[in-house]
């Protein structure tokens, strides 16, 4: 009986230690899970104007989806969207099995001039060229961007080849007016090598 009693206590001790280890492991795992958050750059945006969305948390890899977006394979911690009609639009970002929502409030466009940049938002794969054009103003345009070393910043159109993925912006000014286009630069699928190009450069076309 004494030997059986000692065996029982030995088994009980092993079981208790195993359960404790599992509990500590589960607790540590729960503590390392970082919730996903989604924030909108502005509380509201006019129709046909782009707005930047930013994600944080999760595992650092993000996927964006939305019922009113013509988007394919959007990734990255920042994402630019635009909508042609007023309303409230829901955009979802997912990371590590977790998700969060951003509500984009789109209001009717207020006429502040005739300068426009098109397309307002577009997707290109890393290595591809993004092209935009301007209309209105006084016919003399100047382009700028924090993501480019601009080689020719004048003209009614502008082409850019970005050297890194992410949400990029291009701003055009004319006659004291300003308009902005956004470019979502998406990494190539399958981890392939992007089409060779000049990184972080841009050039104007349609010179005035």
N, C-alpha and C positions, 0 to 999 in steps of 0.2 A: 504494500500500500504506500509506503514511504517513497519508493522509486516512482510510482505512478503519480504521486502528489508532486514530486520534483519535476517530472516531465510535463505535467499540466502547467505549472508555473513558468517553465521555460518556453512553452508554446505561447502562453498568454503574453509573455514579455516580448517575444518576437513579433506577435501580431500587433501589440500596442506600438512598438517602434515603427513598424511598417505603416500603420495608419497615421502616425504622427508625421512621418516623412512625406506621405501622400498629401496630407493636409497642408504642410508647409509649402510643398511644391505648388499645390493649387492656389494657395494664397499669394505666393510670389508671382505666379502667372497672371492672377487677377490684378495685381498691383502694377504690372508692366503694360497692361492694355491701355493705350492712350485713345480717348474718344476722338472722333473726327469732327472738325468744325468747318463751317463754310461762312464766309463773310463777303458782303457786297461793298464795292468801293464807295458807292453813294446810295442814299435812301431811295432815290428815284432817278430815272433817266428818260430823256425825250425819245420819241420814236425815231428809229434810224440812227441812233447814237449808240456807240459801244460803251460797255461797262465791264470792269475787271472783277472777276470772282477769285477769291483766294482760299485755299484749303490748308489745314494743318492737322497734325495728329495722325492716327492710323500707323501704317508701316512706312510712310514716306512715298508710296507709289499711289497715284490717284487716277480715277477714271470718271469723266463727267458725262452725264446724260440729261436729256430734257425733251419733253414731248413736242416742243415747238422749235427745235433746233435742227438745222440741216447739217449735222456734224457726223464725221466718221472717225472713230478711234481717237477721241481727245484724251490727252494725258497731261501730266504736269501739275504742279501745285497752284498755278494760276491759269485762268481761262477767260477769254474775252467773248462776250455775247452781244447781240443786238437784235431788236425786234421791230418790224415795220408798223405795227399797230398797237395802240394803247391797251393796257391790261396788266394783270399780275401773272407772271410766269414762274414756274417751279423748275429749278435746276438741282440735280442730285449729284453729289460727289461720293465715291465709294473708295475705301482703302482698308485692306486687311480684314475684309468681311464686315466692316462697319460702314455706315453711311450717314450723311447729313444733307440737309436741304438749304438752298438759298432761294429767297423770293425776290424776283426782279420786278419792281414796280415801274411800268412804262407809261409815261404821260404823253399827251398830244404835243407834237412839236410846236415850239414857239418861234415865230419868224424873227430872226435876229440878223438877217442878211441872206444873200443868195449863194454863199460859198458852200460847196458840198464836196466830200471825198467819197469815192466809191471804188470797190465795194467796202461797206462799213466794216464788215468782218469777213475774213476768209481763212481757210485752212491750207497749209502747204506742208509737204514732207521736208524734213531737214535736207538741205542741199538743193531744193527747188527754188525757183525765183518767184517772188510775190510781186504783183504789179497793181498799182492803184492809179486813179486819175482824179483830177479836180475840175470843177466847173464853177462858173460864177465869179464873184469878186471883180477885180478890174482887169483880169486876163494876165496878170503877172503874179507868179506863185513862188513861194519859198517853202521847201520841205525840211523837216527836222525829225530826229529820232534819237532817244538815249541809247538805242541798241546798235547804232550804225556809225561807221566812219564814212561820212557822205562825200562822194567824189564830185557830184554835180547836183546842187540843191535847188536848181531852178527849172521851170517848165511846167506844163499842164499835166504831165504824167511822171510817175516815179516807179522804178524797179529796184528791188532789194533782194539780196542773197544773204540770209542770216547764218552765222556760224554755230549757233546753239539753239536747242529747242526751248519752247516756252511761249508765253504770251508777249507779243511785241506791239509797239505802237508807232504810227507814222502821223505826223502833224503837218498840215499845210496852212499857210497864212497868205492872205491877199487883201489889200485895201483895209487893213485893220481887223479883218475877220479871221476866224480860226475854225478849222474842221479837223477831225481825227479819224483815222482808220486803224483797225486792229488786225493783227495777223497771228493766228495760232500756229506756231511751228511745231510739228509733230515728229517725234523720232521715227525712223523707218521701222516697219514691222519686221519681226524675225531677226532683229539685230544686225541687219545688213549694212553695208557701207553706203553712205549717201552719195548722190551724184556729185562729182567734183565741181567745185565752184570757188569763187573768191569769198571767204568768210567775212561777215560783218561789213559788207560794202553795199553801197547803193548808188544809183545813177539816175539823173533826170532825163526825161525825153519830152518831145513836144515843146521845144524851147520857144520862148517868146522873144 
